[in-house]
Amino acid sequence: MRQRFALGIIVIALSTTHVFAGPATCVNDDDGRYPCDFFQFGGDGSFTVTAPGKPGYTISIVSQGVADGFADYGNGNISLPGPFFRSTEKTACWVSDATGFSICVF
């Protein structure tokens, strides 16, 4: 009985967590355009992108249209200068207010 209960809890937890993952095209100011893998998390539009030989980037939503940006160069996430704002011209892009660095995912 306990095993069924535990399995039921796991199924409920998994069914309420919405994660989207799939292939995408990334564009950023340092690496140009390249194929990447897109992972959405948190249910608020936050995402991580990864690609072989490229840094991983994470945009973590703080509030609507505002996010913190992180890069992983192989040693874990480091905070990027920001905040990042969603571009009004290209809504697939997030731009650092501090540096102008942009991350776009299509």
Biopython code that builds the backbone (N, CA, C, O; Angstrom):
import numpy as np
from Bio.PDB.StructureBuilder import StructureBuilder

atoms = [
    (1, "MET", "N", (0.821, -1.194, 0.000)),
    (1, "MET", "CA", (0.000, 0.000, 0.000)),
    (1, "MET", "C", (0.864, 1.256, 0.000)),
    (1, "MET", "O", (0.568, 2.206, -0.725)),
    (2, "ARG", "N", (1.930, 1.274, 0.805)),
    (2, "ARG", "CA", (2.804, 2.445, 0.866)),
    (2, "ARG", "C", (3.483, 2.705, -0.474)),
    (2, "ARG", "O", (3.694, 3.855, -0.859)),
    (3, "GLN", "N", (3.824, 1.617, -1.188)),
    (3, "GLN", "CA", (4.459, 1.792, -2.484)),
    (3, "GLN", "C", (3.503, 2.460, -3.468)),
    (3, "GLN", "O", (3.920, 3.328, -4.235)),
    (4, "ARG", "N", (2.243, 2.076, -3.459)),
    (4, "ARG", "CA", (1.256, 2.704, -4.347)),
    (4, "ARG", "C", (1.070, 4.172, -3.999)),
    (4, "ARG", "O", (0.967, 5.018, -4.887)),
    (5, "PHE", "N", (1.027, 4.475, -2.702)),
    (5, "PHE", "CA", (0.872, 5.859, -2.267)),
    (5, "PHE", "C", (2.059, 6.702, -2.738)),
    (5, "PHE", "O", (1.873, 7.798, -3.267)),
    (6, "ALA", "N", (3.285, 6.187, -2.545)),
    (6, "ALA", "CA", (4.488, 6.912, -2.966)),
    (6, "ALA", "C", (4.491, 7.092, -4.484)),
    (6, "ALA", "O", (4.830, 8.167, -4.978)),
    (7, "LEU", "N", (4.121, 6.060, -5.218)),
    (7, "LEU", "CA", (4.061, 6.154, -6.671)),
    (7, "LEU", "C", (3.028, 7.186, -7.095)),
    (7, "LEU", "O", (3.260, 7.944, -8.037)),
    (8, "GLY", "N", (1.891, 7.225, -6.411)),
    (8, "GLY", "CA", (0.862, 8.217, -6.722)),
    (8, "GLY", "C", (1.356, 9.639, -6.506)),
    (8, "GLY", "O", (1.071, 10.524, -7.312)),
    (9, "ILE", "N", (2.093, 9.864, -5.427)),
    (9, "ILE", "CA", (2.660, 11.192, -5.152)),
    (9, "ILE", "C", (3.629, 11.579, -6.256)),
    (9, "ILE", "O", (3.601, 12.721, -6.716)),
    (10, "ILE", "N", (4.478, 10.670, -6.692)),
    (10, "ILE", "CA", (5.429, 10.947, -7.764)),
    (10, "ILE", "C", (4.697, 11.289, -9.053)),
    (10, "ILE", "O", (5.066, 12.248, -9.730)),
    (11, "VAL", "N", (3.674, 10.529, -9.405)),
    (11, "VAL", "CA", (2.901, 10.791, -10.623)),
    (11, "VAL", "C", (2.251, 12.166, -10.565)),
    (11, "VAL", "O", (2.271, 12.905, -11.549)),
    (12, "ILE", "N", (1.676, 12.512, -9.422)),
    (12, "ILE", "CA", (1.052, 13.837, -9.281)),
    (12, "ILE", "C", (2.098, 14.923, -9.421)),
    (12, "ILE", "O", (1.860, 15.915, -10.109)),
    (13, "ALA", "N", (3.246, 14.765, -8.792)),
    (13, "ALA", "CA", (4.303, 15.775, -8.870)),
    (13, "ALA", "C", (4.775, 15.952, -10.307)),
    (13, "ALA", "O", (4.964, 17.079, -10.764)),
    (14, "LEU", "N", (4.963, 14.858, -11.012)),
    (14, "LEU", "CA", (5.415, 14.952, -12.394)),
    (14, "LEU", "C", (4.361, 15.559, -13.305)),
    (14, "LEU", "O", (4.700, 16.281, -14.243)),
    (15, "SER", "N", (3.092, 15.280, -13.047)),
    (15, "SER", "CA", (2.041, 15.790, -13.919)),
    (15, "SER", "C", (1.790, 17.279, -13.712)),
    (15, "SER", "O", (1.226, 17.931, -14.591)),
    (16, "THR", "N", (2.197, 17.833, -12.566)),
    (16, "THR", "CA", (1.979, 19.257, -12.330)),
    (16, "THR", "C", (3.197, 20.092, -12.684)),
    (16, "THR", "O", (3.137, 21.320, -12.617)),
    (17, "THR", "N", (4.297, 19.462, -13.058)),
    (17, "THR", "CA", (5.502, 20.179, -13.456)),
    (17, "THR", "C", (5.532, 20.244, -14.973)),
    (17, "THR", "O", (5.649, 19.212, -15.634)),
    (18, "HIS", "N", (5.429, 21.427, -15.523)),
    (18, "HIS", "CA", (5.431, 21.596, -16.966)),
    (18, "HIS", "C", (6.831, 22.005, -17.414)),
    (18, "HIS", "O", (7.316, 23.085, -17.079)),
    (19, "VAL", "N", (7.460, 21.130, -18.165)),
    (19, "VAL", "CA", (8.794, 21.402, -18.675)),
    (19, "VAL", "C", (8.741, 21.188, -20.173)),
    (19, "VAL", "O", (8.257, 20.161, -20.648)),
    (20, "PHE", "N", (9.242, 22.165, -20.915)),
    (20, "PHE", "CA", (9.330, 22.021, -22.353)),
    (20, "PHE", "C", (10.796, 21.955, -22.714)),
    (20, "PHE", "O", (11.590, 22.778, -22.259)),
    (21, "ALA", "N", (11.154, 20.993, -23.518)),
    (21, "ALA", "CA", (12.529, 20.872, -23.981)),
    (21, "ALA", "C", (12.498, 20.533, -25.462)),
    (21, "ALA", "O", (11.624, 19.801, -25.925)),
    (22, "GLY", "N", (13.449, 21.065, -26.189)),
    (22, "GLY", "CA", (13.516, 20.737, -27.595)),
    (22, "GLY", "C", (14.612, 21.485, -28.311)),
    (22, "GLY", "O", (15.264, 22.357, -27.736)),
    (23, "PRO", "N", (14.815, 21.140, -29.572)),
    (23, "PRO", "CA", (15.841, 21.821, -30.358)),
    (23, "PRO", "C", (15.411, 23.249, -30.680)),
    (23, "PRO", "O", (14.224, 23.536, -30.833)),
    (24, "ALA", "N", (16.386, 24.126, -30.778)),
    (24, "ALA", "CA", (16.118, 25.534, -31.068)),
    (24, "ALA", "C", (17.312, 26.120, -31.809)),
    (24, "ALA", "O", (18.307, 25.436, -32.048)),
    (25, "THR", "N", (17.202, 27.374, -32.161)),
    (25, "THR", "CA", (18.316, 28.139, -32.699)),
    (25, "THR", "C", (18.607, 29.258, -31.726)),
    (25, "THR", "O", (17.724, 30.038, -31.369)),
    (26, "CYS", "N", (19.855, 29.326, -31.300)),
    (26, "CYS", "CA", (20.286, 30.379, -30.381)),
    (26, "CYS", "C", (21.082, 31.427, -31.144)),
    (26, "CYS", "O", (21.785, 31.119, -32.107)),
    (27, "VAL", "N", (20.958, 32.657, -30.699)),
    (27, "VAL", "CA", (21.756, 33.763, -31.230)),
    (27, "VAL", "C", (22.154, 34.612, -30.038)),
    (27, "VAL", "O", (21.306, 35.020, -29.245)),
    (28, "ASN", "N", (23.453, 34.878, -29.913)),
    (28, "ASN", "CA", (23.893, 35.835, -28.907)),
    (28, "ASN", "C", (25.090, 36.609, -29.431)),
    (28, "ASN", "O", (25.690, 36.244, -30.442)),
    (29, "ASP", "N", (25.420, 37.662, -28.745)),
    (29, "ASP", "CA", (26.451, 38.576, -29.226)),
    (29, "ASP", "C", (27.853, 37.983, -29.228)),
    (29, "ASP", "O", (28.705, 38.445, -29.986)),
    (30, "ASP", "N", (28.119, 36.976, -28.405)),
    (30, "ASP", "CA", (29.451, 36.378, -28.349)),
    (30, "ASP", "C", (29.624, 35.207, -29.308)),
    (30, "ASP", "O", (30.688, 35.046, -29.905)),
    (31, "ASP", "N", (28.589, 34.391, -29.460)),
    (31, "ASP", "CA", (28.714, 33.135, -30.199)),
    (31, "ASP", "C", (27.999, 33.117, -31.545)),
    (31, "ASP", "O", (28.099, 32.131, -32.276)),
    (32, "GLY", "N", (27.277, 34.186, -31.889)),
    (32, "GLY", "CA", (26.549, 34.217, -33.153)),
    (32, "GLY", "C", (25.339, 33.303, -33.129)),
    (32, "GLY", "O", (24.706, 33.124, -32.088)),
    (33, "ARG", "N", (25.016, 32.720, -34.290)),
    (33, "ARG", "CA", (23.844, 31.850, -34.455)),
    (33, "ARG", "C", (24.325, 30.397, -34.474)),
    (33, "ARG", "O", (25.300, 30.060, -35.145)),
    (34, "TYR", "N", (23.619, 29.540, -33.721)),
    (34, "TYR", "CA", (24.004, 28.132, -33.653)),
    (34, "TYR", "C", (22.827, 27.288, -33.167)),
    (34, "TYR", "O", (21.938, 27.800, -32.488)),
    (35, "PRO", "N", (22.816, 25.990, -33.513)),
    (35, "PRO", "CA", (21.756, 25.111, -33.001)),
    (35, "PRO", "C", (21.984, 24.862, -31.516)),
    (35, "PRO", "O", (23.122, 24.717, -31.070)),
    (36, "CYS", "N", (20.903, 24.814, -30.760)),
    (36, "CYS", "CA", (21.008, 24.607, -29.315)),
    (36, "CYS", "C", (19.814, 23.799, -28.828)),
    (36, "CYS", "O", (18.865, 23.549, -29.571)),
    (37, "ASP", "N", (19.881, 23.403, -27.583)),
    (37, "ASP", "CA", (18.779, 22.710, -26.917)),
    (37, "ASP", "C", (18.165, 23.661, -25.914)),
    (37, "ASP", "O", (18.870, 24.293, -25.127)),
    (38, "PHE", "N", (16.852, 23.759, -25.947)),
    (38, "PHE", "CA", (16.078, 24.693, -25.130)),
    (38, "PHE", "C", (15.345, 23.917, -24.048)),
    (38, "PHE", "O", (14.682, 22.920, -24.332)),
    (39, "PHE", "N", (15.465, 24.376, -22.804)),
    (39, "PHE", "CA", (14.784, 23.751, -21.670)),
    (39, "PHE", "C", (14.046, 24.837, -20.902)),
    (39, "PHE", "O", (14.672, 25.708, -20.299)),
    (40, "GLN", "N", (12.729, 24.791, -20.922)),
    (40, "GLN", "CA", (11.924, 25.752, -20.167)),
    (40, "GLN", "C", (11.637, 25.166, -18.792)),
    (40, "GLN", "O", (11.410, 23.962, -18.671)),
    (41, "PHE", "N", (11.644, 26.001, -17.751)),
    (41, "PHE", "CA", (11.389, 25.516, -16.404)),
    (41, "PHE", "C", (10.658, 26.579, -15.590)),
    (41, "PHE", "O", (10.660, 27.757, -15.946)),
    (42, "GLY", "N", (10.046, 26.160, -14.517)),
    (42, "GLY", "CA", (9.437, 27.077, -13.566)),
    (42, "GLY", "C", (8.044, 27.557, -13.916)),
    (42, "GLY", "O", (7.379, 28.171, -13.082)),
    (43, "GLY", "N", (7.583, 27.292, -15.134)),
    (43, "GLY", "CA", (6.244, 27.694, -15.523)),
    (43, "GLY", "C", (6.057, 29.192, -15.740)),
    (43, "GLY", "O", (4.934, 29.645, -15.963)),
    (44, "ASP", "N", (7.141, 29.970, -15.677)),
    (44, "ASP", "CA", (7.025, 31.422, -15.831)),
    (44, "ASP", "C", (7.759, 31.959, -17.052)),
    (44, "ASP", "O", (7.854, 33.173, -17.233)),
    (45, "GLY", "N", (8.285, 31.060, -17.900)),
    (45, "GLY", "CA", (9.028, 31.482, -19.085)),
    (45, "GLY", "C", (10.535, 31.411, -18.905)),
    (45, "GLY", "O", (11.284, 31.677, -19.845)),
    (46, "SER", "N", (10.992, 31.053, -17.699)),
    (46, "SER", "CA", (12.428, 30.881, -17.473)),
    (46, "SER", "C", (12.946, 29.749, -18.342)),
    (46, "SER", "O", (12.222, 28.792, -18.618)),
    (47, "PHE", "N", (14.195, 29.853, -18.774)),
    (47, "PHE", "CA", (14.737, 28.811, -19.642)),
    (47, "PHE", "C", (16.248, 28.734, -19.552)),
    (47, "PHE", "O", (16.921, 29.662, -19.102)),
    (48, "THR", "N", (16.761, 27.583, -20.001)),
    (48, "THR", "CA", (18.187, 27.352, -20.164)),
    (48, "THR", "C", (18.407, 26.854, -21.579)),
    (48, "THR", "O", (17.602, 26.087, -22.108)),
    (49, "VAL", "N", (19.503, 27.290, -22.194)),
    (49, "VAL", "CA", (19.905, 26.771, -23.497)),
    (49, "VAL", "C", (21.324, 26.220, -23.385)),
    (49, "VAL", "O", (22.180, 26.779, -22.700)),
    (50, "THR", "N", (21.541, 25.114, -24.074)),
    (50, "THR", "CA", (22.859, 24.488, -24.092)),
    (50, "THR", "C", (23.203, 24.068, -25.507)),
    (50, "THR", "O", (22.322, 23.853, -26.340)),
    (51, "ALA", "N", (24.495, 23.956, -25.765)),
    (51, "ALA", "CA", (24.991, 23.468, -27.057)),
    (51, "ALA", "C", (26.424, 22.996, -26.859)),
    (51, "ALA", "O", (27.170, 23.599, -26.087)),
    (52, "PRO", "N", (26.817, 21.936, -27.538)),
    (52, "PRO", "CA", (28.197, 21.464, -27.408)),
    (52, "PRO", "C", (29.186, 22.561, -27.797)),
    (52, "PRO", "O", (29.024, 23.221, -28.823)),
    (53, "GLY", "N", (30.209, 22.747, -26.968)),
    (53, "GLY", "CA", (31.249, 23.719, -27.268)),
    (53, "GLY", "C", (30.871, 25.166, -27.023)),
    (53, "GLY", "O", (31.657, 26.065, -27.322)),
    (54, "LYS", "N", (29.692, 25.410, -26.489)),
    (54, "LYS", "CA", (29.221, 26.777, -26.207)),
    (54, "LYS", "C", (28.861, 26.888, -24.732)),
    (54, "LYS", "O", (28.534, 25.886, -24.097)),
    (55, "PRO", "N", (28.920, 28.094, -24.183)),
    (55, "PRO", "CA", (28.439, 28.260, -22.810)),
    (55, "PRO", "C", (26.936, 27.970, -22.739)),
    (55, "PRO", "O", (26.205, 28.188, -23.706)),
    (56, "GLY", "N", (26.495, 27.484, -21.600)),
    (56, "GLY", "CA", (25.063, 27.367, -21.352)),
    (56, "GLY", "C", (24.564, 28.695, -20.819)),
    (56, "GLY", "O", (25.266, 29.359, -20.056)),
    (57, "TYR", "N", (23.369, 29.092, -21.207)),
    (57, "TYR", "CA", (22.794, 30.351, -20.726)),
    (57, "TYR", "C", (21.450, 30.073, -20.076)),
    (57, "TYR", "O", (20.671, 29.248, -20.555)),
    (58, "THR", "N", (21.187, 30.771, -18.978)),
    (58, "THR", "CA", (19.917, 30.674, -18.283)),
    (58, "THR", "C", (19.329, 32.063, -18.126)),
    (58, "THR", "O", (20.010, 33.000, -17.709)),
    (59, "ILE", "N", (18.055, 32.180, -18.465)),
    (59, "ILE", "CA", (17.281, 33.393, -18.207)),
    (59, "ILE", "C", (16.239, 33.003, -17.169)),
    (59, "ILE", "O", (15.370, 32.170, -17.428)),
    (60, "SER", "N", (16.334, 33.609, -16.000)),
    (60, "SER", "CA", (15.438, 33.302, -14.887)),
    (60, "SER", "C", (14.531, 34.503, -14.629)),
    (60, "SER", "O", (14.988, 35.562, -14.199)),
    (61, "ILE", "N", (13.249, 34.321, -14.898)),
    (61, "ILE", "CA", (12.281, 35.421, -14.820)),
    (61, "ILE", "C", (12.153, 35.914, -13.373)),
    (61, "ILE", "O", (11.984, 35.131, -12.438)),
    (62, "VAL", "N", (12.238, 37.234, -13.228)),
    (62, "VAL", "CA", (12.062, 37.892, -11.932)),
    (62, "VAL", "C", (10.646, 38.455, -11.840)),
    (62, "VAL", "O", (9.963, 38.289, -10.830)),
    (63, "SER", "N", (10.224, 39.113, -12.898)),
    (63, "SER", "CA", (8.859, 39.631, -13.030)),
    (63, "SER", "C", (8.587, 39.743, -14.522)),
    (63, "SER", "O", (9.485, 39.512, -15.332)),
    (64, "GLN", "N", (7.377, 40.090, -14.893)),
    (64, "GLN", "CA", (7.028, 40.118, -16.312)),
    (64, "GLN", "C", (7.984, 41.029, -17.085)),
    (64, "GLN", "O", (8.087, 42.224, -16.810)),
    (65, "GLY", "N", (8.683, 40.431, -18.063)),
    (65, "GLY", "CA", (9.596, 41.171, -18.918)),
    (65, "GLY", "C", (10.949, 41.472, -18.316)),
    (65, "GLY", "O", (11.761, 42.147, -18.948)),
    (66, "VAL", "N", (11.222, 40.985, -17.096)),
    (66, "VAL", "CA", (12.490, 41.239, -16.403)),
    (66, "VAL", "C", (13.067, 39.911, -15.929)),
    (66, "VAL", "O", (12.342, 39.068, -15.400)),
    (67, "ALA", "N", (14.376, 39.724, -16.120)),
    (67, "ALA", "CA", (14.998, 38.452, -15.750)),
    (67, "ALA", "C", (16.432, 38.657, -15.283)),
    (67, "ALA", "O", (17.056, 39.682, -15.556)),
    (68, "ASP", "N", (16.934, 37.661, -14.576)),
    (68, "ASP", "CA", (18.356, 37.560, -14.272)),
    (68, "ASP", "C", (18.965, 36.636, -15.310)),
    (68, "ASP", "O", (18.329, 35.671, -15.733)),
    (69, "GLY", "N", (20.187, 36.921, -15.724)),
    (69, "GLY", "CA", (20.879, 36.097, -16.700)),
    (69, "GLY", "C", (22.092, 35.425, -16.088)),
    (69, "GLY", "O", (22.786, 36.000, -15.249)),
    (70, "PHE", "N", (22.336, 34.193, -16.524)),
    (70, "PHE", "CA", (23.464, 33.421, -16.022)),
    (70, "PHE", "C", (24.138, 32.720, -17.194)),
    (70, "PHE", "O", (23.494, 32.383, -18.188)),
    (71, "ALA", "N", (25.448, 32.504, -17.061)),
    (71, "ALA", "CA", (26.198, 31.741, -18.059)),
    (71, "ALA", "C", (26.959, 30.635, -17.344)),
    (71, "ALA", "O", (27.427, 30.810, -16.219)),
    (72, "ASP", "N", (27.075, 29.499, -18.012)),
    (72, "ASP", "CA", (27.854, 28.381, -17.487)),
    (72, "ASP", "C", (28.941, 28.072, -18.513)),
    (72, "ASP", "O", (28.667, 27.558, -19.597)),
    (73, "TYR", "N", (30.175, 28.395, -18.147)),
    (73, "TYR", "CA", (31.324, 28.171, -19.016)),
    (73, "TYR", "C", (32.010, 26.842, -18.707)),
    (73, "TYR", "O", (33.145, 26.609, -19.124)),
    (74, "GLY", "N", (31.313, 25.973, -17.974)),
    (74, "GLY", "CA", (31.851, 24.668, -17.636)),
    (74, "GLY", "C", (32.136, 24.498, -16.162)),
    (74, "GLY", "O", (32.485, 23.404, -15.720)),
    (75, "ASN", "N", (31.992, 25.562, -15.396)),
    (75, "ASN", "CA", (32.280, 25.493, -13.961)),
    (75, "ASN", "C", (31.076, 25.895, -13.118)),
    (75, "ASN", "O", (31.244, 26.283, -11.962)),
    (76, "GLY", "N", (29.884, 25.814, -13.660)),
    (76, "GLY", "CA", (28.684, 26.234, -12.941)),
    (76, "GLY", "C", (28.254, 27.631, -13.356)),
    (76, "GLY", "O", (29.006, 28.362, -14.001)),
    (77, "ASN", "N", (27.052, 27.986, -12.981)),
    (77, "ASN", "CA", (26.485, 29.279, -13.384)),
    (77, "ASN", "C", (27.184, 30.448, -12.708)),
    (77, "ASN", "O", (27.495, 30.414, -11.517)),
    (78, "ILE", "N", (27.419, 31.481, -13.507)),
    (78, "ILE", "CA", (27.859, 32.764, -12.967)),
    (78, "ILE", "C", (26.829, 33.803, -13.397)),
    (78, "ILE", "O", (26.253, 33.711, -14.482)),
    (79, "SER", "N", (26.611, 34.768, -12.555)),
    (79, "SER", "CA", (25.639, 35.815, -12.831)),
    (79, "SER", "C", (26.176, 36.760, -13.906)),
    (79, "SER", "O", (27.331, 37.182, -13.852)),
    (80, "LEU", "N", (25.339, 37.081, -14.866)),
    (80, "LEU", "CA", (25.696, 38.063, -15.889)),
    (80, "LEU", "C", (25.199, 39.440, -15.454)),
    (80, "LEU", "O", (24.180, 39.538, -14.770)),
    (81, "PRO", "N", (25.906, 40.503, -15.841)),
    (81, "PRO", "CA", (25.434, 41.848, -15.491)),
    (81, "PRO", "C", (24.042, 42.080, -16.063)),
    (81, "PRO", "O", (23.753, 41.668, -17.186)),
    (82, "GLY", "N", (23.220, 42.711, -15.328)),
    (82, "GLY", "CA", (21.847, 42.913, -15.773)),
    (82, "GLY", "C", (21.179, 43.986, -14.964)),
    (82, "GLY", "O", (21.855, 44.833, -14.380)),
    (83, "PRO", "N", (19.890, 43.972, -14.917)),
    (83, "PRO", "CA", (18.961, 42.911, -15.299)),
    (83, "PRO", "C", (18.816, 42.777, -16.818)),
    (83, "PRO", "O", (19.249, 43.640, -17.581)),
    (84, "PHE", "N", (18.196, 41.673, -17.228)),
    (84, "PHE", "CA", (17.853, 41.457, -18.625)),
    (84, "PHE", "C", (16.391, 41.836, -18.822)),
    (84, "PHE", "O", (15.539, 41.546, -17.982)),
    (85, "PHE", "N", (16.121, 42.481, -19.931)),
    (85, "PHE", "CA", (14.750, 42.848, -20.280)),
    (85, "PHE", "C", (14.380, 42.177, -21.588)),
    (85, "PHE", "O", (15.219, 42.025, -22.476)),
    (86, "ARG", "N", (13.119, 41.776, -21.708)),
    (86, "ARG", "CA", (12.631, 41.190, -22.960)),
    (86, "ARG", "C", (12.592, 42.296, -24.010)),
    (86, "ARG", "O", (12.062, 43.380, -23.767)),
    (87, "SER", "N", (13.153, 42.011, -25.167)),
    (87, "SER", "CA", (13.178, 42.982, -26.257)),
    (87, "SER", "C", (11.758, 43.255, -26.754)),
    (87, "SER", "O", (10.962, 42.330, -26.920)),
    (88, "THR", "N", (11.455, 44.507, -26.986)),
    (88, "THR", "CA", (10.146, 44.852, -27.545)),
    (88, "THR", "C", (10.144, 44.687, -29.060)),
    (88, "THR", "O", (9.079, 44.551, -29.663)),
    (89, "GLU", "N", (11.317, 44.696, -29.683)),
    (89, "GLU", "CA", (11.419, 44.527, -31.133)),
    (89, "GLU", "C", (11.471, 43.058, -31.536)),
    (89, "GLU", "O", (10.848, 42.654, -32.518)),
    (90, "LYS", "N", (12.219, 42.260, -30.770)),
    (90, "LYS", "CA", (12.364, 40.826, -31.030)),
    (90, "LYS", "C", (12.034, 40.099, -29.737)),
    (90, "LYS", "O", (12.893, 39.948, -28.868)),
    (91, "THR", "N", (10.794, 39.651, -29.608)),
    (91, "THR", "CA", (10.335, 39.092, -28.329)),
    (91, "THR", "C", (11.014, 37.772, -27.960)),
    (91, "THR", "O", (10.843, 37.297, -26.837)),
    (92, "ALA", "N", (11.773, 37.173, -28.866)),
    (92, "ALA", "CA", (12.529, 35.964, -28.546)),
    (92, "ALA", "C", (13.880, 36.318, -27.926)),
    (92, "ALA", "O", (14.678, 35.430, -27.629)),
    (93, "CYS", "N", (14.136, 37.602, -27.731)),
    (93, "CYS", "CA", (15.435, 38.059, -27.239)),
    (93, "CYS", "C", (15.331, 38.715, -25.871)),
    (93, "CYS", "O", (14.344, 39.373, -25.542)),
    (94, "TRP", "N", (16.376, 38.514, -25.093)),
    (94, "TRP", "CA", (16.533, 39.146, -23.778)),
    (94, "TRP", "C", (17.835, 39.929, -23.817)),
    (94, "TRP", "O", (18.859, 39.414, -24.265)),
    (95, "VAL", "N", (17.801, 41.183, -23.346)),
    (95, "VAL", "CA", (18.937, 42.095, -23.472)),
    (95, "VAL", "C", (19.337, 42.621, -22.092)),
    (95, "VAL", "O", (18.496, 43.068, -21.312)),
    (96, "SER", "N", (20.636, 42.557, -21.813)),
    (96, "SER", "CA", (21.148, 43.084, -20.549)),
    (96, "SER", "C", (21.093, 44.603, -20.564)),
    (96, "SER", "O", (21.583, 45.245, -21.494)),
    (97, "ASP", "N", (20.499, 45.163, -19.539)),
    (97, "ASP", "CA", (20.437, 46.608, -19.388)),
    (97, "ASP", "C", (21.819, 47.186, -19.086)),
    (97, "ASP", "O", (22.088, 48.346, -19.400)),
    (98, "ALA", "N", (22.694, 46.385, -18.480)),
    (98, "ALA", "CA", (24.017, 46.855, -18.073)),
    (98, "ALA", "C", (25.029, 46.853, -19.215)),
    (98, "ALA", "O", (25.871, 47.746, -19.306)),
    (99, "THR", "N", (24.945, 45.827, -20.102)),
    (99, "THR", "CA", (25.983, 45.669, -21.125)),
    (99, "THR", "C", (25.454, 45.698, -22.557)),
    (99, "THR", "O", (26.227, 45.901, -23.493)),
    (100, "GLY", "N", (24.158, 45.499, -22.740)),
    (100, "GLY", "CA", (23.594, 45.394, -24.093)),
    (100, "GLY", "C", (23.714, 44.000, -24.675)),
    (100, "GLY", "O", (23.244, 43.767, -25.789)),
    (101, "PHE", "N", (24.334, 43.053, -23.955)),
    (101, "PHE", "CA", (24.458, 41.671, -24.420)),
    (101, "PHE", "C", (23.073, 41.070, -24.595)),
    (101, "PHE", "O", (22.219, 41.204, -23.718)),
    (102, "SER", "N", (22.847, 40.407, -25.727)),
    (102, "SER", "CA", (21.535, 39.821, -25.979)),
    (102, "SER", "C", (21.629, 38.308, -26.181)),
    (102, "SER", "O", (22.604, 37.785, -26.720)),
    (103, "ILE", "N", (20.582, 37.633, -25.728)),
    (103, "ILE", "CA", (20.402, 36.198, -25.906)),
    (103, "ILE", "C", (19.035, 36.000, -26.553)),
    (103, "ILE", "O", (18.011, 36.415, -26.011)),
    (104, "CYS", "N", (19.035, 35.356, -27.726)),
    (104, "CYS", "CA", (17.787, 35.116, -28.451)),
    (104, "CYS", "C", (17.646, 33.616, -28.693)),
    (104, "CYS", "O", (18.627, 32.921, -28.957)),
    (105, "VAL", "N", (16.417, 33.135, -28.600)),
    (105, "VAL", "CA", (16.149, 31.710, -28.832)),
    (105, "VAL", "C", (14.917, 31.610, -29.723)),
    (105, "VAL", "O", (13.848, 32.123, -29.394)),
    (106, "PHE", "N", (15.093, 30.935, -30.860)),
    (106, "PHE", "CA", (14.012, 30.761, -31.828)),
    (106, "PHE", "C", (13.702, 29.293, -32.014)),
    (106, "PHE", "O", (12.817, 28.943, -32.794)),
]
sb = StructureBuilder()
sb.init_structure("model")
sb.init_model(0)
sb.init_chain("A")
sb.init_seg("    ")
for serial, (resi, resn, name, xyz) in enumerate(atoms, 1):
    if name == "N":
        sb.init_residue(resn, " ", resi, " ")
    sb.init_atom(name, np.array(xyz, "f"), 0.0, 1.0, " ", f" {name:<3s}", serial, name[0])
structure = sb.get_structure()
